[in-house]
Amino acid sequence: MTSQQYRQLTQEDVDHFMEHGWIKLSGCFGQELVDKMTANLWTRLGMSPEDKTTWTAERVNMPAHNQYLASEIAPKAWAAICDLTGGEERMAETNRTWNDGLIVNLGTTEGHMKDIHGSDLKGWHVDGDFFVHYLDSPEQGLLVIPLFTDIVAGGGGTMICPAAIPHVAKHLHDHPEGVSPRMTPRAQNPTFGPEPGQGLKWFNELAKSMPRDSFVETTGKVGDVYLLHPLMLHSTSNNKLRNLRIITNPPVSLKEPFRFSREDESQYSVVERKTMAALGKDKIDYKIQGTRDHVVPERVAIQKIMMENELKRLEGMKLPASVSVMEIPLNV
């Protein structure tokens, strides 16, 4: 697509994405949507906004109750999403919505006013805990982060590592048989079952190996939306200020896998071009050597329990003292 064909993006936006793997859009939605999404936030959490002793979890990935078409509630962001992925006609019918599965970062007493460098964070990952990963996987076409609170430096914004994109891309390119959401090659885990002891080790070690100046903290205002390459390494950061930080993380899926060998080069999406550039190629003859399997994430069972607890609180029922908010793996 040329700059004249983009619905929302400028050539400057595209150039920034090609260089850094992300762009930030401002004013994509207003306070009215935020109020709707967060109306029952504290009841759902089982915490008090005035009493930080009730903030019993550092980060909470809340289950979703309501869904909204992204094209209706944030048309500017949706148009840009389509621009980056090659046009709305390439978007799958699924994952066109945003929801109130909010991701809340409240910080901790131990981390209050403590600076933790990006390379020392322990939550690094690439999104897509629900499928076997390939270089061309269509399930995660883009990483989207809408901001539902203002986020200043030190306020728990998602930390990203653009310099790691080539390393993630090479790992996927070198394993056309497929890897698990934790990047374990199929031969080491043929069923893609639970991986005790693996955790986020692969990602955290990659982050640790990056130069100290490789990290970017995502800050901004309510209504801002970050659009990031699907292979962007990212992590939640320490909310040293202990301000309420709320984002969501709606997936974007494509009808068909990314293609890195098109006869008409003008038909490459921006994401495809960035992936090829990360590998130092302008064309890649890439074919998977495994099946596109789905994985049942561990968060599904956890969020089922969280949903039940939220509904009880919303109905005014008091929960037993032993019930606490659970944290979800692979959060931002």
Summary of the structure (lengths in Angstrom):
residues: 332
radius of gyration: 19.5
end to end distance: 30.8
largest distance: 62.3
contacts: 1026
relative contact order: 0.23
helix: 31%
strand: 15%
